[in-house]
């Protein structure tokens, strides 16, 4: 055997052992590190790592430009696959229109945005498939280009059209996950002291919790010029920790648990559709907003406190009633979003940590609404106890165990936001932030409720292949009216 063949054979053996023993490799600069189960780094593995150190570093850092590298987070890598498979990958864009009034300094804003991408590594990370699996590679920071479009010379109708066109372009333009930054900004100036900042970030780099951190740091960096005190959390650290607890043994145990919980249930939502379900999703969707009035939202809090539970349990019970009334099913499966920030260090991480938990709840009870809330509370508590394993990883293992997971998974997703409120506080300026939905859908229906001063602001992103706007609007009216009735709150 030639020396080259021996080298290739040793490399193949190393890759096999790393996979079998679930050894996690990472780099910081030229330093190669690992996390491994007890006894995994024996003499054979250690010798192979030494022999192939240069090749490991090259594989981990790509072209050598990466400052650090680690496995992609579990949810990040699932999203990367979804991004590549999507007919419209811009579905994963998170775009906000931020209207600023006052004496804004564009260069100062661009510098602050650049400092944000320096502080939070996930915003300058690329994602690649390699022989070592899915990796995230953190690249050096570069100045963020923030183009400025001056619209002051346009007639009002032309100005409005230019704003609308710019917004539509930002929402529809996908990111390349191999070419960060994964944040971009565009500034438009419709009047002397009115500015519109279009801020778009790929979902693989942020979740709702992270977005609040990004905007808070942007505010502080614009005010002070930075740097900010304290270190930001690192997504690479979280991903390495996650890979040590999300392994084959824990996945099998989680699949066994959820097979027992879900095995005898009918899990398809079976919502009445306006058109037959296509064999393959087009990805086209629309978004509708709705409002849960303050009086009803306050009653949700009181009702939850009286039953020693959370607002989420009350909301889940209300959604279960809605879904049951539409489908006729006696129980329903709802995927409930979970912030998934288990460790104190995770609270400082900007990245995609959010996951979803399956909540199987009855849709009606002879004992009344309170019994449904109690069922929901128990299901949420149990799901939280078993939420370490991202449920999306378990779909195929559950099917292998005979659980009838819906072909269109996920079907119904619900987020009751408990993340820090988002806001932008720039000196001498007022800021109005608007979340801009795209024209796409990631599930049959994805509902969200965000508490604010006027109650709950609700959104539903729905599959336009299946549902008409009037149909969805009718559901939302039923939901709010029924929730108010169950809580004995009169609607004006």
C-alpha positions as a Python dict, from the first residue, in 0.01 Angstrom:
ca = {
    (1, 'X'): (0, 0, 0),
    (2, 'X'): (136, 342, -96),
    (3, 'X'): (183, 623, 155),
    (4, 'X'): (-108, 811, -2),
    (5, 'X'): (-334, 507, 29),
    (6, 'X'): (-231, 463, 393),
    (7, 'X'): (-312, 829, 455),
    (8, 'X'): (-653, 799, 291),
    (9, 'X'): (-726, 480, 484),
    (10, 'X'): (-630, 648, 811),
    (11, 'X'): (-848, 948, 730),
    (12, 'X'): (-1146, 726, 652),
    (13, 'X'): (-1088, 536, 977),
    (14, 'X'): (-1074, 863, 1171),
    (15, 'X'): (-1400, 989, 1020),
    (16, 'X'): (-1567, 659, 1106),
    (17, 'X'): (-1450, 669, 1468),
    (18, 'X'): (-1547, 1034, 1513),
    (19, 'X'): (-1899, 952, 1395),
    (20, 'X'): (-1939, 626, 1586),
    (21, 'X'): (-1811, 774, 1912),
    (22, 'X'): (-1995, 1106, 1866),
    (23, 'X'): (-1683, 1315, 1913),
    (24, 'X'): (-1734, 1688, 1851),
    (25, 'X'): (-1448, 1883, 1694),
    (26, 'X'): (-1410, 2260, 1687),
    (27, 'X'): (-1144, 2519, 1616),
    (28, 'X'): (-1048, 2859, 1748),
    (29, 'X'): (-782, 3001, 1521),
    (30, 'X'): (-521, 2727, 1475),
    (31, 'X'): (-625, 2553, 1796),
    (32, 'X'): (-810, 2224, 1750),
    (33, 'X'): (-1037, 2120, 2034),
    (34, 'X'): (-1285, 1843, 2102),
    (35, 'X'): (-1572, 1734, 2325),
    (36, 'X'): (-1603, 1359, 2368),
    (37, 'X'): (-1779, 1100, 2582),
    (38, 'X'): (-1567, 937, 2849),
    (39, 'X'): (-1321, 691, 2698),
    (40, 'X'): (-1389, 797, 2338),
    (41, 'X'): (-1050, 963, 2284),
    (42, 'X'): (-841, 650, 2319),
    (43, 'X'): (-490, 597, 2187),
    (44, 'X'): (-608, 509, 1836),
    (45, 'X'): (-824, 820, 1795),
    (46, 'X'): (-563, 1046, 1951),
    (47, 'X'): (-297, 912, 1716),
    (48, 'X'): (-518, 956, 1410),
    (49, 'X'): (-606, 1312, 1514),
    (50, 'X'): (-236, 1396, 1546),
    (51, 'X'): (-159, 1237, 1210),
    (52, 'X'): (-438, 1422, 1030),
    (53, 'X'): (-439, 1747, 1228),
    (54, 'X'): (-367, 1967, 926),
    (55, 'X'): (-642, 1806, 720),
    (56, 'X'): (-886, 1839, 1010),
    (57, 'X'): (-806, 2210, 1043),
    (58, 'X'): (-843, 2261, 668),
    (59, 'X'): (-1179, 2082, 666),
    (60, 'X'): (-1306, 2271, 968),
    (61, 'X'): (-1196, 2615, 855),
    (62, 'X'): (-1262, 2573, 482),
    (63, 'X'): (-1034, 2806, 291),
    (64, 'X'): (-863, 2909, 613),
    (65, 'X'): (-1059, 3232, 641),
    (66, 'X'): (-1269, 3117, 937),
    (67, 'X'): (-1175, 3251, 1279),
    (68, 'X'): (-1347, 2956, 1442),
    (69, 'X'): (-1557, 2658, 1342),
    (70, 'X'): (-1791, 2413, 1510),
    (71, 'X'): (-2076, 2181, 1421),
    (72, 'X'): (-2391, 2365, 1320),
    (73, 'X'): (-2663, 2370, 1582),
    (74, 'X'): (-2924, 2099, 1538),
    (75, 'X'): (-3206, 2341, 1455),
    (76, 'X'): (-2971, 2553, 1244),
    (77, 'X'): (-2878, 2256, 1027),
    (78, 'X'): (-3240, 2151, 982),
    (79, 'X'): (-3315, 2506, 872),
    (80, 'X'): (-3019, 2506, 634),
    (81, 'X'): (-3163, 2195, 468),
    (82, 'X'): (-3507, 2357, 450),
    (83, 'X'): (-3352, 2672, 300),
    (84, 'X'): (-3184, 2470, 25),
    (85, 'X'): (-3501, 2270, -47),
    (86, 'X'): (-3743, 2564, -47),
    (87, 'X'): (-3890, 2686, -373),
    (88, 'X'): (-3872, 3034, -218),
    (89, 'X'): (-3575, 3038, 24),
    (90, 'X'): (-3660, 3397, 121),
    (91, 'X'): (-3933, 3239, 336),
    (92, 'X'): (-3666, 3231, 607),
    (93, 'X'): (-3600, 3607, 593),
    (94, 'X'): (-3700, 3814, 895),
    (95, 'X'): (-3760, 4170, 777),
    (96, 'X'): (-3853, 4474, 984),
    (97, 'X'): (-3944, 4820, 865),
    (98, 'X'): (-3818, 5069, 1122),
    (99, 'X'): (-3942, 5425, 1072),
    (100, 'X'): (-3710, 5676, 1239),
    (101, 'X'): (-3797, 6041, 1291),
    (102, 'X'): (-3533, 6292, 1388),
    (103, 'X'): (-3172, 6384, 1300),
    (104, 'X'): (-3034, 6041, 1206),
    (105, 'X'): (-2664, 6008, 1120),
    (106, 'X'): (-2645, 5736, 848),
    (107, 'X'): (-2269, 5676, 880),
    (108, 'X'): (-2303, 5640, 1256),
    (109, 'X'): (-2586, 5389, 1205),
    (110, 'X'): (-2378, 5187, 956),
    (111, 'X'): (-2087, 5181, 1202),
    (112, 'X'): (-2319, 5061, 1480),
    (113, 'X'): (-2458, 4785, 1258),
    (114, 'X'): (-2103, 4678, 1172),
    (115, 'X'): (-2024, 4667, 1543),
    (116, 'X'): (-2332, 4447, 1598),
    (117, 'X'): (-2205, 4192, 1344),
    (118, 'X'): (-1864, 4205, 1514),
    (119, 'X'): (-2019, 4137, 1855),
    (120, 'X'): (-2249, 3852, 1748),
    (121, 'X'): (-2072, 3577, 1555),
    (122, 'X'): (-2390, 3416, 1417),
    (123, 'X'): (-2441, 3721, 1192),
    (124, 'X'): (-2109, 3656, 1014),
    (125, 'X'): (-2124, 3277, 1000),
    (126, 'X'): (-2143, 3054, 695),
    (127, 'X'): (-2286, 2703, 682),
    (128, 'X'): (-2121, 2425, 481),
    (129, 'X'): (-2157, 2049, 430),
    (130, 'X'): (-1819, 1878, 481),
    (131, 'X'): (-1670, 1535, 544),
    (132, 'X'): (-1710, 1618, 913),
    (133, 'X'): (-2081, 1693, 868),
    (134, 'X'): (-2263, 2023, 880),
    (135, 'X'): (-2039, 2304, 1002),
    (136, 'X'): (-2072, 2667, 1097),
    (137, 'X'): (-1766, 2878, 1025),
    (138, 'X'): (-1729, 3222, 1181),
    (139, 'X'): (-1564, 3469, 944),
    (140, 'X'): (-1382, 3796, 1019),
    (141, 'X'): (-1604, 4101, 1036),
    (142, 'X'): (-1621, 4344, 746),
    (143, 'X'): (-1782, 4690, 726),
    (144, 'X'): (-2153, 4657, 656),
    (145, 'X'): (-2267, 4842, 346),
    (146, 'X'): (-2587, 5036, 420),
    (147, 'X'): (-2710, 5199, 97),
    (148, 'X'): (-2910, 5521, 137),
    (149, 'X'): (-3189, 5610, -107),
    (150, 'X'): (-3292, 5975, -94),
    (151, 'X'): (-3661, 5997, -188),
    (152, 'X'): (-3717, 6359, -89),
    (153, 'X'): (-3732, 6483, -447),
    (154, 'X'): (-4014, 6248, -548),
    (155, 'X'): (-4382, 6328, -565),
    (156, 'X'): (-4582, 6164, -283),
    (157, 'X'): (-4720, 5886, -505),
    (158, 'X'): (-4375, 5812, -651),
    (159, 'X'): (-4220, 5815, -304),
    (160, 'X'): (-4477, 5569, -169),
    (161, 'X'): (-4424, 5343, -471),
    (162, 'X'): (-4046, 5353, -422),
    (163, 'X'): (-4084, 5261, -54),
    (164, 'X'): (-4318, 4973, -136),
    (165, 'X'): (-4087, 4844, -410),
    (166, 'X'): (-3782, 4858, -184),
    (167, 'X'): (-3966, 4674, 91),
    (168, 'X'): (-4091, 4404, -147),
    (169, 'X'): (-3740, 4357, -285),
    (170, 'X'): (-3591, 4314, 63),
    (171, 'X'): (-3854, 4061, 167),
    (172, 'X'): (-3809, 3858, -154),
    (173, 'X'): (-3426, 3859, -179),
    (174, 'X'): (-3280, 3537, -34),
    (175, 'X'): (-2953, 3505, 153),
    (176, 'X'): (-2663, 3283, 50),
    (177, 'X'): (-2582, 3082, 363),
    (178, 'X'): (-2226, 3030, 242),
    (179, 'X'): (-2160, 3404, 209),
    (180, 'X'): (-2226, 3610, 523),
    (181, 'X'): (-2314, 3853, 665),
    (182, 'X'): (-2661, 3716, 731),
    (183, 'X'): (-2785, 4064, 817),
    (184, 'X'): (-2841, 4342, 568),
    (185, 'X'): (-2976, 4694, 598),
    (186, 'X'): (-3109, 4955, 359),
    (187, 'X'): (-3195, 5313, 449),
    (188, 'X'): (-3451, 5528, 268),
    (189, 'X'): (-3515, 5896, 332),
    (190, 'X'): (-3867, 6009, 239),
    (191, 'X'): (-3842, 6343, 426),
    (192, 'X'): (-3579, 6568, 584),
    (193, 'X'): (-3610, 6407, 927),
    (194, 'X'): (-3788, 6085, 839),
    (195, 'X'): (-3597, 5769, 760),
    (196, 'X'): (-3701, 5411, 689),
    (197, 'X'): (-3454, 5141, 788),
    (198, 'X'): (-3520, 4805, 625),
    (199, 'X'): (-3344, 4547, 842),
    (200, 'X'): (-3339, 4187, 720),
    (201, 'X'): (-3178, 3890, 897),
    (202, 'X'): (-3188, 3522, 806),
    (203, 'X'): (-3374, 3311, 1061),
    (204, 'X'): (-3074, 3075, 1090),
    (205, 'X'): (-2890, 3361, 1266),
    (206, 'X'): (-3164, 3485, 1501),
    (207, 'X'): (-3484, 3391, 1677),
    (208, 'X'): (-3730, 3618, 1860),
    (209, 'X'): (-3516, 3634, 2173),
    (210, 'X'): (-3206, 3716, 1967),
    (211, 'X'): (-3379, 3995, 1778),
    (212, 'X'): (-3441, 4185, 2101),
    (213, 'X'): (-3069, 4154, 2182),
    (214, 'X'): (-2962, 4271, 1835),
    (215, 'X'): (-3177, 4585, 1854),
    (216, 'X'): (-3076, 4661, 2213),
    (217, 'X'): (-2708, 4635, 2118),
    (218, 'X'): (-2764, 4844, 1805),
    (219, 'X'): (-2919, 5115, 2025),
    (220, 'X'): (-2627, 5108, 2268),
    (221, 'X'): (-2360, 5102, 1996),
    (222, 'X'): (-2521, 5395, 1812),
    (223, 'X'): (-2526, 5593, 2137),
    (224, 'X'): (-2176, 5512, 2259),
    (225, 'X'): (-1976, 5404, 1957),
    (226, 'X'): (-1884, 5089, 2153),
    (227, 'X'): (-1741, 4855, 2249),
    (228, 'X'): (-2005, 4724, 2489),
    (229, 'X'): (-1918, 4582, 2830),
    (230, 'X'): (-1924, 4207, 2876),
    (231, 'X'): (-1893, 3933, 2619),
    (232, 'X'): (-2178, 3819, 2401),
    (233, 'X'): (-2273, 3454, 2410),
    (234, 'X'): (-2139, 3238, 2127),
    (235, 'X'): (-2361, 3023, 1910),
    (236, 'X'): (-2064, 2792, 1848),
    (237, 'X'): (-2041, 2725, 2224),
    (238, 'X'): (-2412, 2646, 2242),
    (239, 'X'): (-2394, 2418, 1937),
    (240, 'X'): (-2101, 2220, 2081),
    (241, 'X'): (-2283, 2174, 2412),
    (242, 'X'): (-2599, 2074, 2226),
    (243, 'X'): (-2415, 1810, 2024),
    (244, 'X'): (-2298, 1645, 2346),
    (245, 'X'): (-2654, 1599, 2474),
    (246, 'X'): (-2836, 1539, 2144),
    (247, 'X'): (-2693, 1201, 2050),
    (248, 'X'): (-2809, 861, 1930),
    (249, 'X'): (-2897, 734, 2275),
    (250, 'X'): (-3094, 1044, 2374),
    (251, 'X'): (-3269, 1049, 2034),
    (252, 'X'): (-3379, 687, 2073),
    (253, 'X'): (-3503, 754, 2427),
    (254, 'X'): (-3692, 1063, 2312),
    (255, 'X'): (-3849, 877, 2020),
    (256, 'X'): (-3960, 598, 2255),
    (257, 'X'): (-4116, 854, 2490),
    (258, 'X'): (-4307, 1041, 2221),
    (259, 'X'): (-4415, 716, 2053),
    (260, 'X'): (-4581, 620, 2381),
    (261, 'X'): (-4745, 964, 2416),
    (262, 'X'): (-4858, 1002, 2055),
    (263, 'X'): (-4888, 645, 1932),
    (264, 'X'): (-5263, 601, 1970),
    (265, 'X'): (-5363, 948, 1858),
    (266, 'X'): (-5489, 1085, 1528),
    (267, 'X'): (-5230, 1354, 1460),
    (268, 'X'): (-5346, 1510, 1133),
    (269, 'X'): (-5511, 1848, 1185),
    (270, 'X'): (-5771, 1778, 912),
    (271, 'X'): (-5865, 2143, 880),
    (272, 'X'): (-6126, 2207, 611),
    (273, 'X'): (-5944, 2343, 307),
    (274, 'X'): (-6071, 2559, 23),
    (275, 'X'): (-5872, 2351, -228),
    (276, 'X'): (-5734, 1995, -232),
    (277, 'X'): (-5393, 1952, -73),
    (278, 'X'): (-5126, 1941, -348),
    (279, 'X'): (-4874, 1659, -358),
    (280, 'X'): (-4596, 1911, -301),
    (281, 'X'): (-4617, 2249, -129),
    (282, 'X'): (-4551, 2551, -347),
    (283, 'X'): (-4442, 2745, -39),
    (284, 'X'): (-4680, 3029, -122),
    (285, 'X'): (-4850, 3183, 177),
    (286, 'X'): (-5011, 3491, 319),
    (287, 'X'): (-5028, 3649, 662),
    (288, 'X'): (-5327, 3786, 849),
    (289, 'X'): (-5315, 3994, 1165),
    (290, 'X'): (-5570, 3990, 1443),
    (291, 'X'): (-5614, 4144, 1783),
    (292, 'X'): (-5704, 3991, 2119),
    (293, 'X'): (-5836, 4293, 2313),
    (294, 'X'): (-5672, 4406, 2635),
    (295, 'X'): (-5972, 4301, 2846),
    (296, 'X'): (-5950, 3946, 2711),
    (297, 'X'): (-5570, 3932, 2747),
    (298, 'X'): (-5597, 4049, 3108),
    (299, 'X'): (-5861, 3784, 3172),
    (300, 'X'): (-5625, 3520, 3029),
    (301, 'X'): (-5365, 3620, 3288),
    (302, 'X'): (-5615, 3614, 3575),
    (303, 'X'): (-5758, 3279, 3468),
    (304, 'X'): (-5411, 3128, 3442),
    (305, 'X'): (-5313, 3258, 3786),
    (306, 'X'): (-5633, 3122, 3940),
    (307, 'X'): (-5549, 2775, 3807),
    (308, 'X'): (-5178, 2805, 3896),
    (309, 'X'): (-5069, 2777, 3536),
    (310, 'X'): (-4946, 2998, 3252),
    (311, 'X'): (-5112, 3209, 2986),
    (312, 'X'): (-4976, 2963, 2729),
    (313, 'X'): (-5195, 2686, 2871),
    (314, 'X'): (-5506, 2903, 2840),
    (315, 'X'): (-5417, 3000, 2484),
    (316, 'X'): (-5342, 2639, 2384),
    (317, 'X'): (-5681, 2532, 2521),
    (318, 'X'): (-5852, 2807, 2319),
    (319, 'X'): (-5673, 2700, 2001),
    (320, 'X'): (-5762, 2337, 2069),
    (321, 'X'): (-6129, 2434, 2086),
    (322, 'X'): (-6097, 2619, 1756),
    (323, 'X'): (-5923, 2331, 1580),
    (324, 'X'): (-6174, 2081, 1717),
    (325, 'X'): (-6467, 2291, 1598),
    (326, 'X'): (-6317, 2302, 1249),
    (327, 'X'): (-6209, 1939, 1215),
    (328, 'X'): (-6452, 1757, 1441),
    (329, 'X'): (-6158, 1575, 1604),
    (330, 'X'): (-6170, 1501, 1976),
    (331, 'X'): (-5799, 1582, 2021),
    (332, 'X'): (-5541, 1779, 1829),
    (333, 'X'): (-5165, 1812, 1796),
    (334, 'X'): (-5021, 2163, 1825),
    (335, 'X'): (-4651, 2243, 1795),
    (336, 'X'): (-4575, 2503, 2061),
    (337, 'X'): (-4262, 2716, 2027),
    (338, 'X'): (-4007, 2698, 2307),
    (339, 'X'): (-3728, 2954, 2361),
    (340, 'X'): (-3493, 2664, 2451),
    (341, 'X'): (-3248, 2873, 2652),
    (342, 'X'): (-3158, 2631, 2926),
    (343, 'X'): (-2826, 2765, 3051),
    (344, 'X'): (-2753, 3116, 3183),
    (345, 'X'): (-2501, 3164, 2901),
    (346, 'X'): (-2775, 3101, 2643),
    (347, 'X'): (-2955, 3421, 2740),
    (348, 'X'): (-2669, 3620, 2583),
    (349, 'X'): (-2655, 3416, 2261),
    (350, 'X'): (-2774, 3562, 1932),
    (351, 'X'): (-2866, 3264, 1718),
    (352, 'X'): (-3139, 3015, 1639),
    (353, 'X'): (-3211, 2826, 1959),
    (354, 'X'): (-3592, 2812, 1939),
    (355, 'X'): (-3750, 2472, 1896),
    (356, 'X'): (-4105, 2334, 1893),
    (357, 'X'): (-4272, 2094, 2136),
    (358, 'X'): (-4566, 1865, 2050),
    (359, 'X'): (-4872, 1936, 2263),
    (360, 'X'): (-5148, 1675, 2231),
    (361, 'X'): (-5466, 1809, 2389),
    (362, 'X'): (-5838, 1731, 2383),
    (363, 'X'): (-6055, 1975, 2192),
    (364, 'X'): (-6356, 1952, 2422),
    (365, 'X'): (-6443, 1840, 2772),
    (366, 'X'): (-6769, 1778, 2951),
    (367, 'X'): (-6606, 1939, 3254),
    (368, 'X'): (-6571, 2272, 3075),
    (369, 'X'): (-6296, 2505, 2961),
    (370, 'X'): (-6103, 2480, 3287),
    (371, 'X'): (-6049, 2108, 3231),
    (372, 'X'): (-5905, 2180, 2885),
    (373, 'X'): (-5670, 2436, 3037),
    (374, 'X'): (-5558, 2181, 3296),
    (375, 'X'): (-5495, 1923, 3021),
    (376, 'X'): (-5296, 2180, 2824),
    (377, 'X'): (-5092, 2275, 3131),
    (378, 'X'): (-5005, 1910, 3198),
    (379, 'X'): (-4913, 1851, 2833),
    (380, 'X'): (-4691, 2162, 2825),
    (381, 'X'): (-4516, 2066, 3149),
    (382, 'X'): (-4450, 1714, 3019),
    (383, 'X'): (-4326, 1847, 2685),
    (384, 'X'): (-4088, 2086, 2860),
    (385, 'X'): (-3948, 1794, 3059),
    (386, 'X'): (-3868, 1622, 2727),
    (387, 'X'): (-3781, 1925, 2514),
    (388, 'X'): (-3404, 1881, 2507),
    (389, 'X'): (-3439, 1681, 2185),
    (390, 'X'): (-3570, 1901, 1898),
    (391, 'X'): (-3893, 1735, 1795),
    (392, 'X'): (-3825, 1788, 1426),
    (393, 'X'): (-3545, 1530, 1451),
    (394, 'X'): (-3793, 1268, 1569),
    (395, 'X'): (-4042, 1270, 1282),
    (396, 'X'): (-3882, 980, 1092),
    (397, 'X'): (-3792, 777, 1405),
    (398, 'X'): (-4155, 812, 1515),
    (399, 'X'): (-4282, 693, 1178),
    (400, 'X'): (-4047, 395, 1208),
    (401, 'X'): (-4215, 322, 1543),
    (402, 'X'): (-4559, 329, 1381),
    (403, 'X'): (-4666, 678, 1487),
    (404, 'X'): (-4880, 830, 1206),
    (405, 'X'): (-4697, 1161, 1173),
    (406, 'X'): (-4882, 1383, 922),
    (407, 'X'): (-4737, 1387, 571),
    (408, 'X'): (-4764, 1766, 571),
    (409, 'X'): (-4573, 1802, 900),
    (410, 'X'): (-4572, 2056, 1050),
    (411, 'X'): (-4941, 2145, 1019),
    (412, 'X'): (-5034, 2376, 1307),
    (413, 'X'): (-4770, 2579, 1490),
    (414, 'X'): (-4835, 2816, 1780),
    (415, 'X'): (-4603, 3067, 1945),
    (416, 'X'): (-4709, 3252, 2259),
    (417, 'X'): (-4426, 3500, 2284),
    (418, 'X'): (-4246, 3540, 2615),
    (419, 'X'): (-3930, 3684, 2464),
    (420, 'X'): (-3793, 4027, 2561),
    (421, 'X'): (-3977, 4311, 2384),
    (422, 'X'): (-3804, 4452, 2079),
    (423, 'X'): (-3730, 4821, 2054),
    (424, 'X'): (-3480, 5070, 1916),
    (425, 'X'): (-3372, 5364, 2133),
    (426, 'X'): (-3155, 5608, 1939),
    (427, 'X'): (-3078, 5952, 2087),
    (428, 'X'): (-3292, 6230, 1944),
    (429, 'X'): (-3502, 5988, 1738),
    (430, 'X'): (-3833, 5810, 1767),
    (431, 'X'): (-3860, 5459, 1626),
    (432, 'X'): (-4163, 5267, 1503),
    (433, 'X'): (-4096, 4899, 1429),
    (434, 'X'): (-4313, 4691, 1196),
    (435, 'X'): (-4265, 4321, 1128),
    (436, 'X'): (-4300, 4262, 753),
    (437, 'X'): (-4433, 3919, 658),
    (438, 'X'): (-4341, 3752, 332),
    (439, 'X'): (-4566, 3575, 84),
    (440, 'X'): (-4478, 3225, 195),
    (441, 'X'): (-4579, 2960, 446),
    (442, 'X'): (-4380, 2704, 643),
    (443, 'X'): (-4682, 2512, 774),
    (444, 'X'): (-5054, 2483, 707),
    (445, 'X'): (-5105, 2751, 972),
    (446, 'X'): (-4852, 2914, 1202),
    (447, 'X'): (-5010, 3131, 1471),
    (448, 'X'): (-4832, 3371, 1703),
    (449, 'X'): (-4948, 3590, 1989),
    (450, 'X'): (-4734, 3873, 2122),
    (451, 'X'): (-4841, 4065, 2434),
    (452, 'X'): (-4844, 4443, 2407),
    (453, 'X'): (-5015, 4740, 2572),
    (454, 'X'): (-5337, 4672, 2381),
    (455, 'X'): (-5369, 4300, 2460),
    (456, 'X'): (-5223, 4044, 2222),
    (457, 'X'): (-5116, 4118, 1868),
    (458, 'X'): (-5180, 3803, 1669),
    (459, 'X'): (-5051, 3683, 1334),
    (460, 'X'): (-5126, 3375, 1132),
    (461, 'X'): (-4911, 3269, 838),
    (462, 'X'): (-5114, 3027, 627),
    (463, 'X'): (-5070, 2811, 319),
    (464, 'X'): (-5225, 2995, 25),
    (465, 'X'): (-5248, 2668, -170),
    (466, 'X'): (-5504, 2549, 83),
    (467, 'X'): (-5688, 2844, 232),
    (468, 'X'): (-5856, 3165, 119),
    (469, 'X'): (-5814, 3487, 321),
    (470, 'X'): (-6182, 3497, 413),
    (471, 'X'): (-6167, 3145, 553),
    (472, 'X'): (-5875, 3225, 781),
    (473, 'X'): (-6029, 3555, 889),
    (474, 'X'): (-6343, 3369, 990),
    (475, 'X'): (-6137, 3131, 1206),
    (476, 'X'): (-5972, 3422, 1385),
    (477, 'X'): (-6307, 3581, 1463),
    (478, 'X'): (-6428, 3249, 1608),
    (479, 'X'): (-6110, 3217, 1817),
    (480, 'X'): (-6132, 3561, 1978),
    (481, 'X'): (-6508, 3545, 2035),
    (482, 'X'): (-6491, 3198, 2189),
    (483, 'X'): (-6197, 3287, 2415),
    (484, 'X'): (-6385, 3593, 2540),
    (485, 'X'): (-6695, 3382, 2601),
    (486, 'X'): (-6505, 3114, 2795),
    (487, 'X'): (-6347, 3383, 3014),
    (488, 'X'): (-6678, 3568, 3049),
    (489, 'X'): (-6548, 3890, 2897),
    (490, 'X'): (-6801, 4091, 2695),
    (491, 'X'): (-6678, 4213, 2358),
    (492, 'X'): (-6790, 4561, 2256),
}
